[in-house]
Amino acid sequence: MQPSILQADPRANYLAHKPEIDEAISRVLESGRYILGRETEAFEKEFAAYLGAAYAVGVGNGTDALEIALRACGVGPGDGVATVSHTSVATVAAIERTGAFPIFVDIDPASFTMDPGNLNDTLTKIFDNRQPGITPTPKAVIPVHLYGYPADMPAILEICQRYELYVVEDCAQAHGAALQGRKTGTWGNIGTFSFYPTKNLSAIGDGGAVVTSNPNLYDRARMLREYGWRTRYISELPGMNSRLDEIQAAILRVKLRYLEEENSRRREIAQQYNSFLAGTPMTLPKEQPARIHIYHQYVVRSRQRDKLKEYLKSNSIGSLIHYPIPIHLQPAYKSRLKIENGGLPYTEQVCREILSLPIYPQMKEEEILHVINTILNFFS
């Protein structure tokens, strides 16, 4: 049975903007142009302007966005790409689709994002001990801005510049998050976004985008999303078919106008959780100075996580675990990557303790208070 309070509610977001979304969909249907038309072109310009980037390229989904971004940077077979194991499996799937090999870096358990110190140690060991033809040569790093919180980009960039590595930001959960007044997706060479229905900026279906201020990377990304075409039917690169369709672009144009307002609402809900749950034995999210968390997820840590999750369910409250098993320990990857239990200690520890509480802009006050009181009752 579906809980009365959902962990996320895409339908509520649609209903909040229903007249505008319905009008946008009708506009597209009546236009007769359904792929790479005026809506996609307009959304690309509006989204790039919102972020402070020069260019955006609309694509089919967030996984394709990562693959296209990596390929635009020249990543391919034999290359290594450093990233985290505590992320959606899409991050690693995109790396492997280029033919490259994932190199895992442990996280900072306070932020759930890539630990720059561990990145530096990992890269130093590889470059000092690399055996050509055996160890993949790192060519790029993918910091993941998980749960809506920015990774430490200044420190990561300094390390990557030292080793002349591309930086591809995975912003699938960080639409509007910022560090030092600069939005995620604009720090590295190129950034990627997903518009999956539960995201802060969400399509009603799949969608994604690649953003950059580098004209060469932009040109390559545009060609890669559509068969490597610059001129129709002439492939200059071995590309793919990954196009943001006009209906989704039109929907995203509507929702983009409300993104800052809805991110602010998420932050308000998070502050209520922070205030009322501060006395519990849970570890709550914390923001460091100059980092803007947009709370795609509100993630707590508890040694009683599984019991708490069941207690919430028994009180008609939905919750989720993002993510229960690190990628390096999942069946599809464990035997190939050969990283044993304990290989990424902080990553493995947080996966045993994390729980995502309900959070979305249309949550009602009584629902927020019910979540809070239920958790307080559990710990009392």
Protein Blocks (a to p, Z undefined) as FASTA:
>chain_A
ZZfbdfbdfklmmmmmmmmmmmmmmmmmmnopaghpfklmmmmmmmmmmnopabdcddfb
lklmmmmmmmmnopaehiacdddfbdcfklmmmmmmnopacddddddfklopacfklmmm
mmmmmmmmocghkaccdfbdcdddehhiacdfklmmmmmmmnopacdddfklmghiaeeh
iaehilmmbdcddfbfkbmbdcebdddddddfbfklmmmmmmmmngoiabghiafbdcdd
ddddfklmmmmmmmmmmmmmmmmmmmmmmmmmmmmmmmpcbdcddddehiacehlbacdd
dfklmmmmmmmmmnopacddddfbdfklgfklmmmnopaehklmmlmmmmmmgccddddf
klcfklmmmmmmmmmmmmZZ
